[in-house]
Amino acid sequence: MDPSKLPTLIDGIFSKSLQVRRMLLRGEREALPTPLAEVVVLARELEQFVTSDQLAAVSEGLAAQRWHKPTVELSVSEGYAAWAKGYDAEVNPLVVLEEPAVLDLIGDVAGKDVLDAACGTGRYAVALAQAGARVVGIDQSEEMLAAAAAKRDQLGLSIDLRRGSLTSLPFPDSSFDLALCALVLCHLPELAPAAKEVARVLRSGGRLIVSDFHPFCVLIGWPTLFRRPEATYCIENFLHLTQDYCAALQAAGLEIAELREAVVDEALLPVFSETGVERFRGWPVLLIISAVKGDPTSEG
């Protein structure tokens, strides 16, 4: 047993496993046998580093872990329709990292016209209305909008909720001082149409705050997902690199003011196990961009 071989074996298994995951996501099942066989061969070499008793001890625990549930892939509309009922009751580590950063970038919204584009269950629409903004929320999912409406009515807030598409917003040009697109653009096959449409409804000097699943996560095969007792449900994602987000926003007439990339760290300890944090520490999971609409009549 040569301990110096262990890092190389682990790197090989990790690399080949990512290859298999990406091939599965792309539907390339005919080519799977070769990389699968490579994973098996590398895994067999790992047996020299553990005893039979150690293997037996972990087998039962592995069988009980949640990733042994069947995985069901859903379209965006199907996924959020199914997720809507329990969305707000679940602790989402991604949201735990996202909300403080996004609210920090949003700043003071009192008296401003704000668009929560793809508002979901209204987690930001409610906060923005409570902070004194005039808020319009739009989403394609009737189920998510129903949850947002129930929350709005319970709190007695004034929020205009509408069903609609990010690529065809039912508002005149220059309607809003601020727009928010939270954890949604990764569900679109193309970024440019949505970026152009949101920029259209912003006033000159208006800001757009984008948060999204980091492209690193999409690359390694981490989908948007939620869990139920019977299965894990994955929602369709599309890979857009960080430069793709920036290019789409700039092409729409928006200037990048700030870009943040949140990573797994101790901020997740209240909602994530210490083992989980250490396992993924430093991995980028969240992309947040603040952009400003310039004045097309100004020089320079």
Summary of the structure (lengths in Angstrom):
residues: 300
radius of gyration: 22.0
end to end distance: 66.1
largest distance: 73.9
contacts: 900
relative contact order: 0.13
helix: 49%
strand: 24%
